[in-house]
């Protein structure tokens, strides 16, 4: 069999990665490039779209150095979700910078009476609570504040949306203006039940739906690219999806009830709920997983702001540790009887509590509490938060979770993974690969191009952690956590 490669571009919040997959679905090479985090005096967070695109070309060129470029069969793309930009449809010139998903500059738009009054209708159509973090409000802000954007929109000479549509447009030489179902479902402009841009919501935010990207199946052909001459011939971009959705697919979470947690600075927890949507009553949101093979799958999702960031706080702010690698040994040395809890509500509490006024707290400190106990509490609060969300999803979907697929840097901490298994009461599966958000679209593209069959989605090898904590101890610890959280809630 002749060698064949899939290029996977993972365009994330901090930078861009390019990965090369061989005909067996194995990662053979990876290149990275960070981009600037542009933060002004108001705390607004922006990215330079042109810098991001040039970095895509840069990491791809480095990736292909010494490789037979004629063997590249196709491309998959995953992207940071909700980051929003606008550009001229004809010239390709962006209107200002991209508004990063973390940026709340559009909060005043969500506070407008005409929009606030329809907050519940927005949730019922999109599965998500009204928020300035979603692209609907960000696009409205761009149209109202970036010079020339509104005029271009009125003349239908504008493109706007998420980073995936920008990359597809640029990589195809301005020929294609598309997004996929997973990214569309996160805009707060897409009706996840009717599977189309919702005209009422678009007009509510001052957006002409005819100016939005064509929504394309997540594993369909989005156009062709040669990366501006880096390849000897154009190849198809045959998969696009948001990074969390890509990780869900890469984990092989294809069946209803399968669930993954990505541990990063924050965390994304996603449960595949199948072909019928469920509007949550337990504090998580509903989105589309993807549309693959012509079939739509839905997910429940919860996001946490402080998981890995708690460890960074221990290191950089409290200076209790020099590196994250120290936390495992310290946690094991901590006194078992110490009952310290850390509630990391540094910027309020998100899912499933949704209390933006909650304050971070230390609960249960005693004379036995020292550095090791403090570090253990910081590690354990990660597992407690994820357990809260998994339990909420389990109640919404009426599915008992037996195993949790995980990925991300903190999963290398075996104390945390065992505690996660114990406190959740389910197996925790850690894969032998880290780049799950890139693996998903790569596997989807290769599958559609005939490089491999469905078995590719079960290819990951994993380390399994199984619960071994006594049930009465588990219940006591989790009850203590719930009480600690209750002490900081303002509801």
N, C-alpha and C positions, 0 to 999 in steps of 0.2 A: 504494500500500500504506500502510495506517495505521501510524503509529509504534508500536513495541512495545519494551518494555524487559525485561531480566533484571537483577535485583539479585543480586550475589554478595557474600556475607559471608565474609571470611577472618579467622577468629579465631585469632591466632597467640600465641606465647609472650609477646611484648612488648606487643601491643596488638591492636586490632580495626580492620580496614579494610572499607569498603563500596565496591563498584564497580558502576557502571551500564553495562550493555552495550546497544547499540542493535540494531535488527533485522538489521544486517549483521555483528554479532558484534564490533563495535568498542567499546573502552572510551571512554566519553564524559565520565565524571566519577569521581573517587575522593575519599573522605574517610577520615580516620584518627583514632584516639584511643588513647593508651597507657593501660595500667592498672598498678597498683602491683605491684612485685615484693616480696612479703612474706617477709623472711628473718630468722629468729630467731637467738638466741645459739648454737643447736646447728647452724646452717647449713641448717636445713630451709627449703625454698622452697615458698611457697604463693601462691595467687591467691584473690581474693574472688569467688565465683560470681555474686553479686548485682551487683557492680561490672561484671563482664564483660557480663552481660545488659543492664544499663542503658546500657553503652557501645554495644552493638549497636543499641539504639533510638536513641541519640544520633547515631551516624554515619549511620544510615539516614535520620533526619530531615534532617540536613544535606545528604545526598546528593540528596534529593528536592526541596530548595528550588528553586522556580521550574520544576519539571518537571511535566508533565501526569500526575498520579499514576494516572489511570484507564488509562494505557497500560502500566502494569507488568503483565507476564504471568505472572511466576513468580520463584522464588528458588532459588539454589544456595548451599550452605554448605561451606566447608572449615575444618578445625580443627586446632589443635595436638594432636598425637597423645600418647597415654599419660597426659596429665594427667587426674586421677581425682577424682571427688567423689561424695557421697551426699546425698540429700535426702528429705524426707518426701513420700510419694506423694500425700497428701491436701492438706496445707498448702502444699507446695512450698518449705518452709523448709530450707535446707542444714544438714547436720550438720557444723559446723566449716567450714574452708576447703578449697579444692581442693588436692590434693597434686600439685605440678608434676612433669612427667616427669623433670626434672633431679634431683629430690629422692630421696635414698637412705635415708630414715627407716625404710623397711620392710626393711632389709637383714637384721635379726635374724630376720624371718619366713622369709626364704630360707635361713637357717642352721639352721633346725629340722631335726632328724634325719629326721623323717617326710617332709619335703619334699625335702631334699638327696638322699635315697636314690632318689627318683624323678626326678632331674634329667634323665636321659637319656630317660625316657619322656615327660617334658614336652616335650623338644626334638623327639622323634619325632612327637608329636601336634600341636604348635603351630609347629614350624619354627624355634623360637627358644631360645637358652640361658636357663636359669633366671636371673632378674635382678630386683632390687628396683625397677628402672626401669619395669617393665611393670605394668599395672593390677592383676593378680591379687594381688600382695603388697600393693599400696597399698590395695586394697579391704579386704583382711584387716585391715590396720592401722586403717583408718577404723572398721570394725565393732567392733574391740576397744578403741578409744581415744576415740571421740567419744561423748559422753553421749547416750543414747537411741537410738543407731543400731542396736545389736544387738537391742534390744527391738522396734523397728520392723520389723527384718528378720524376726524370729520371727513377727510378726503380718502379714507380707506388706504392710506399709505403707511400704515403702522403695523408692526408685529409686536406682540407683547405676551408675556407668560413666564414660564419657568425655565431654568437653565438648560434642560434637555432640548427644548424647542430652539433655543439659541444655537446650541451645538449642532443640531441637525441642519438648521438653516446655513450655518457657516461651512460645515463639512461637505455639504452637497452643492456648494457654490451658489447659494441663494435660491436653489431650485425648489427646496422642500421646506414647508412650514408646518410642522407636525408636533404633537405631543402624544403620550400614551395614556391609557385609561388610569393607571395608578397615579400619575402626576396630575391628571385632570381632576381626579377625585379629591385632591388636597387643595384645590384652589378656592373652595367655597363659592364657586360659580357653576359647578357641574352637578346636575341632578343624578344622584347615584341609583335612583330607582328607574328613571326613564332613560338613563345612559346617554345624556346629551347636555350640551350647554343650556342652562336654564335662563330663558329670556327675561323672566321677571327679576331674577337675582342680578343678572348682568345690568339691566337698566337701573336697578336700585342703587348700584355702585357707579353708575354713569359710564358703563362700558358697553360698546356696541358688540354684540356677539358675533357679528360677521367679521370682526377683526381678530377673533381668537383662532388659535391653531386648529387644524384638522386633528380630530382624535383618532388614533390608529391603534390597532391591536398591539399588545406589548411585544409580541413575537413576529410581527409583520415586517415587511420591508419598508424602511423609512426613507429610502433613497440610496444613492451610491456615492462613495467617496474614494479618493486616492490620497487623502491627507495632503492636498496641494502638491502633488507630485512625488510624495514619499514612496508610493507604491507604483509599480509599472503599469497597473491597470486598476480601474475602479472596482470596488467590491461592495456588496450590500451591507448597510447598517440594518441588521436583522433582529434587533431587540433593543428596547429602551424601557427603563423603569426607574422609579424612585429608589434610593439606596436601601431603605428599610424593606421595601418590597422585594428587591433583589436578594437581600439576605434571607428573607423568608423562603424564596424559591431555592436559593443555594443550599439552604438547610434541608431541602426536600420536604417541606411542610405542605404537602399537596392535598391532604385529606382534612375534612372538617374536624376541628378539635385539636389539630396539631398546632403547636405554639412555639415561638422563639423569643428570646430576649437578647438584645444587643447591648453589651456593657461598654459604654464609652465614657466621655465626659458626663453626658446624661445617658439615658437608656430609652430604647424603643422596644416595647413588648407588643407582639402581634399574634393574634389567633386567627387561623383560617376557619371561617364559619360556613363555607360552601357557597351555593348558588342563591341562597335566600338571605337578604339583609336582615339584621336585627338592630333596632335602635336601642342603644344602651339605656338602662335605668339605674346603672350602678357606677356612673362617673367616668366611663371610657367613651371613645368615639368609634364611629363606623366609617369605613372607607372601602374602596375596591382594592383587592390584592393585585389583580391584573386581569387582562383579557388575553388568554392564550388558547390556541387551537379553536378560536371562535367562542370560547366559553368564559363567562365572567365568574370570578370568585370574589367573595367579600371577606373583610377582616374586621375584627375588633382591635383597637389599638389604644395603648396608654403610653404616655411619655413622661419621663422623669428628668428634672433639671440637674439633680445632684446625686450622681452615683460615683463614677470615677473622680469627679470634681471634689468629692469629700476627701479623697486621698491626697489630691493636690493641695487642698486646704491644710491638711495635717503637715504637709512638707513645706509649702511655701509661706504660709501665714503663721501657723503655730510653731513651725520648725521642730516638731517632735520627731520627725524622721528625715533621713537624707534622701531616700528613694522609696518608691512604692514596693520594691522587693523586700523591704524590712518588715512589712506589715504581717506577713504570714507567721514568721517566727514569734513576733511580739504577741500576736493573738493567741498562739498556742501556749505561751508562758503566762497569760493572764489568769488570775484567780477565778476558778469556775464559779464560785459562789457570789462573786460581785455582780450586781444587777444594774449596771449603768446602761442607759439608753441615750443615743444621740438622735434627735429629730432634726434633719438638715433642711429646715425651712428657711434657708438664707434669702430666698426671694419668694416666700410664700410656699404653699403646697399645691401641687398640680393634681393629676389623676391619682386616686379616685376622689380626693377630698375637695379640690378646687376652692381653696381659701387663700387668696392673694395677700391677706393681712396677717397670716400666721407667721410667727417668729421662731427662729431656730432655738433649740433648747437642749440642755443636758438634764436628764431626769434620773434620779436614783443614785446620786453620788454618795459614797460613804468613805470612811477612813481607809478602807482597803483599795480605793480607786487610785491607781497610779498610771504611768504612761502606757503600760501594756494593756490595762483595762480600757483606757481611753481609745487606743488604736483598735482594739477588738470591737468596741461599740461602733466605731466609724465604719469598720468593715461590715458588721452585722446589719447596720441600718440600710445598706445596699440591698441585702437579701430580703429584709422586712418590706421595703418599698415595692420590690418586684413581686413579692408574695401578695401584697395588697391588690396589685393590679391583676395578677393571675386569678385570684379568688373572685374579683369583680367580674372578669370575663367568664369565668366558670359559671357564675350565677346567671349572667345575661344569656349565655348560650345553652345553659342547662347541660353542661358537659363536665364530667369529672376529669381533671387533668392528671394523667399518669406519668407524663414525662415532659421535660422542658428542654428544648434545644437552645444552646447559648453560643455566643461568640463575642469577640472583643478582648482587649488587653487584660482586663481584670480576671478573665476566666482562667488565666495561668496561675492564679492564687488558689491552691488546693484547699486551704482552710475555708475560704469564701464559698467555693463550689460545694464542699461537703455541708457547710452550714445552710446554703441555699436549698440543697436537697432535703436536709433535716427539717427545716422550718416550713418548707412547702409540702413536705410529705409526698414527694414525687422524685423520680429519677431525673438527674441533670446530665445532659449529654454534651460534652465538649469536643468539637471537631478537631481534626489534625491540621486544618487550614484556618487562616485568619481572615482572608479577604472575601468574606461571604457576600458582601454587596456587589463585588465584581464577578463572583462566581455565578450568581443567578442569571444575569443577562448573557454571560458567555455561554452557559449551558443551553439557554433558550435559543440563542443564535445558532450554535452548532447543531442543535437538534433539528431546527427548521431547515438547515442547510444539508442535513443528511450525514453529518460527521459521526453521529452516535445516536443510539436509541434512548428510550425512556429510562433505561437502567442507569444513565448518567446521573439522574437525580437521587440515586441511592448510593452513590460512589463514596461519599465521605466516610472515613474511619473516625471513630469517636472513643473518647474515654468516658466511662459511665460512673457517676456517683449515685449511690443509692441511700435512701434514708436509714439511719441507724439509731437515731435519738429516741429515747423512750417517749411514748405518747403523752404521758402526764407532764413531762418536762417541756416538750414541744408546746403544749397548750399553755403552760404557765409562762413561757418566754414570749409567745405571741400575744397573749393577753396583756403582758407587761408593756409590750410595744404599743398596742392599741390604746392603752391607758395613757402612755406617754404622748401619743399623737393627740388624744382628746384634750390634753392639758394645754396645747398650743392653739387649738382651733377657736375661731371667733364665732362659730355658728352654733 
